[in-house]
Amino acid sequence: MRAKNCLIIDLSNEVKLKEKEVKVKRTLIGGQALMEGVMMQGATSMAMAVRTENGDILTETKRLKGKRWYSHVPIVRGVVAFVKSLIGGTSVLLKSAEVIYPEEETPSKGSFAIATALGLVLAIALFMLLPSFLADMTEKLFGIWGISLGILWKSLIEGVIRILIFVLYLFIVSRLKDIRRTFMYHGAEHRTINCFERGMELTPENVQKCSTRHNRCGTTFLFFVMVVSILVFSLATWLMSLLGWSNIGVFGRMGVRLLLLPLVAGLSYELLRLLAKLPDNKFTNIIRAPGLALQRLTTYPPEIEMAEVAIVSFNLVLEMDENPDILPHKFGEFTMPELKKLVKARLVKAGVTEDAEVDWLIAAALRKKRGELASVEKTTLAEYRRVAELADKRVKGVPLDYIIKRSDFYGIKLYVDENVLVPRLDTEILADEAIKYINSGNGGEGMSVLDLMTGSGCIARAIAEKTHASVTASDVSDGALTVAARNLEGTGAEVVKSDGFSELGGRTFDVIVSNPPYIRSNEIDGLQPEVKCQPHIALDGGEDGLNFYRLIADNAAAFLNRGGALLLEIGYDQREDVMRLLEKDFTNIVCVKDYGGNDRVIFAEKKTTESAE
């Protein structure tokens, strides 16, 4: 460690921080930008951190093999590192793609291999054949003027052309959205390492204050490769001329240079390694300057969320390098407490605070009973994806009942989906009043009950189970009737398609019970997301919310037997309006309050001829 004068630049807001003395602690941890993530690698471990579309950060870690003999051999270690970076870099990129894209969008290994091969061909054409061709053209042009270029000058011209093509290539690809984001993660990687080396606490805010450029960057390495290649290729060309191999052609020269590329990579690696260890001074800064300048094209100021990802990856490597007992893990592997914590954090942000909802979501995703979750040791990536998919729906306001396809009503487990309203606790008041009334007459034996606008069939199911009455459930929605039929299976209840009373002609009942749509049309858009996403046909009661109460008030008496009863759920502020509508054909009209003290259920009896008089 030593003192260093460092001008730290925050490129994200282009504000220069005050130059100050900072303690620099060197680290050999390096990294690579991934697709929506960062890979960090230390002495004994490697970690990848990737942010998914829903905002979760998934990680994978790996233990690295110990140093081999070649790690102590100059140039050879550089060649091996270069080959490993090509193979390993492609591998981790593919892994990150598998994480952030849905399975059906993830490119296969075969297609990725083809794309890699095509990329290699393009690289050879751009950075070897084209510079060589342009250098030959330049030599011929000078020959027309009677100027003969030596081997060194021709190699220098070719090298400069190659560098210019490389810079132009980086500039063009950096304009592409996905590449730009990858370069932003590259900036996050550098900023995180710089933050650590300056002894600052690794927080997203501190990371964002640091430079996006770093001395050990792969971009600098590539620049050194191009510079060193000028010298190596010049020497090779000179040696071939001495041996009489000058006329081997463009492809012959390309073959020789491909064979020399490992040597170029090894020498460049040693140069980069040396400069990383040397103290900052005018000499080293001059040598580093071109590579650092080139990083302006490959590193961009990251978003603060990108810095968070880089910090996670870096800290994992630090922990694993310090503690050899930490076991590696794969993307999507979570213990149950870890998974519950992750899901709960997402739900709480969306305003869902019930701990039980976390359990139900995970149980539904893993296709297990809630009580079986404790036996789950670790999840897989596929299982995590299913959990994340259901959590996404809940965050967007989809009711838990729709997600798990289940609802509890009056102590009964029901199937529900997007075709029906989710049964509410307040509706249990309506079911309870109906059941008490029916059972007061010999347990409902011989009585007939109509559940009008049944929806999920929850009221009809409760009455069928808790009384001996004969139950008919009607609704206009085919989707609702399918759900109701499923819930009423085995109860003996009848399911009928009817728009109000239209298909019930000639039939009469002892009791009609209904929870009709009663929300005012102009209030629908202001409902909570959980309610608004439910079928509007089951919510919208018209301009004043009373449309269906008028329909029932005008027709219900004709479908009730003498002395029959009508029970309706109402909105908290609709008691007087509904009672007024029922006064013509009904008597003994009373209102029952819900658990919150609000008006909720209207009970009325059909007028007899005497009472009507």
Stockholm file with secondary structure:
# STOCKHOLM 1.0

chainA/1-613         MRAKNCLIIDLSNEVKLKEKEVKVKRTLIGGQALMEGVMMQGATSMAMAVRTENGDILTETKRLKGKRWYSHVPIVRGVVAFVKSLIGGTSVLLKSAEVIYPEEETPSKGSFAIATALGLVLAIALFMLLPSFLADMTEKLFGIWGISLGILWKSLIEGVIRILIFVLYLFIVSRLKDIRRTFMYHGAEHRTINCFERGMELTPENVQKCSTRHNRCGTTFLFFVMVVSILVFSLATWLMSLLGWSNIGVFGRMGVRLLLLPLVAGLSYELLRLLAKLPDNKFTNIIRAPGLALQRLTTYPPEIEMAEVAIVSFNLVLEMDENPDILPHKFGEFTMPELKKLVKARLVKAGVTEDAEVDWLIAAALRKKRGELASVEKTTLAEYRRVAELADKRVKGVPLDYIIKRSDFYGIKLYVDENVLVPRLDTEILADEAIKYINSGNGGEGMSVLDLMTGSGCIARAIAEKTHASVTASDVSDGALTVAARNLEGTGAEVVKSDGFSELGGRTFDVIVSNPPYIRSNEIDGLQPEVKCQPHIALDGGEDGLNFYRLIADNAAAFLNRGGALLLEIGYDQREDVMRLLEKDFTNIVCVKDYGGNDRVIFAEKKTTESAE
#=GR chainA/1-613 SS CEEEEECCEETTTTEECCCEEEEECCCCCEEEEETTEEEEECSSEEEEEEECTTSCEEEEEEECCCCCGGGGSTTHHHHHHHHHHHHHHHHHHHHHHHHHSCTTTSCCHHHHHHHHHHHHHHHHIIIIIHHHHHHHHHHHHHHHTTCCCCHHHHHHHHHHHHHHHHHHHHHHHTTSHHHHHHHHHHHHHHHHHHHHHTTCCCCHHHHTTSCSCCTTCHHHHHHHHHHHHHHHHHHHHHHHHHTTCTTSHHHHHHHHHHHHHHHHHHHHHHHHHHHHHSCCCHHHHHHHHHHHHHHHHHCCCCCHHHHHHHHHHHHHHHHHHHCTTCCCCCTTCCCHHHHHHHHHHHHHHTTCCCHHHHHHHHHHHHTCCGGGGGGCCCCCHHHHHHHHHHHHHHHTTCCHHHHHTCEEETTEEECCCTTSCCCCHHHHHHHHHHHHHHHTTGGGTTCEEEEETCTTSHHHHHHHHHSCCEEEEEESCHHHHHHHHHHHTTTTCEEEECSTTTTCTTCCEEEEEECCCCBCGGGGGGSCHHHHTSCGGGTBCCSSSCHHHHHHHHHGGGGEEEEEEEEEECCTTCHHHHHHHHTTTEEEEEEEECTTSCEEEEEEEECCHHHHC
#=GC SS_cons         CEEEEECCEETTTTEECCCEEEEECCCCCEEEEETTEEEEECSSEEEEEEECTTSCEEEEEEECCCCCGGGGSTTHHHHHHHHHHHHHHHHHHHHHHHHHSCTTTSCCHHHHHHHHHHHHHHHHIIIIIHHHHHHHHHHHHHHHTTCCCCHHHHHHHHHHHHHHHHHHHHHHHTTSHHHHHHHHHHHHHHHHHHHHHTTCCCCHHHHTTSCSCCTTCHHHHHHHHHHHHHHHHHHHHHHHHHTTCTTSHHHHHHHHHHHHHHHHHHHHHHHHHHHHHSCCCHHHHHHHHHHHHHHHHHCCCCCHHHHHHHHHHHHHHHHHHHCTTCCCCCTTCCCHHHHHHHHHHHHHHTTCCCHHHHHHHHHHHHTCCGGGGGGCCCCCHHHHHHHHHHHHHHHTTCCHHHHHTCEEETTEEECCCTTSCCCCHHHHHHHHHHHHHHHTTGGGTTCEEEEETCTTSHHHHHHHHHSCCEEEEEESCHHHHHHHHHHHTTTTCEEEECSTTTTCTTCCEEEEEECCCCBCGGGGGGSCHHHHTSCGGGTBCCSSSCHHHHHHHHHGGGGEEEEEEEEEECCTTCHHHHHHHHTTTEEEEEEEECTTSCEEEEEEEECCHHHHC
//
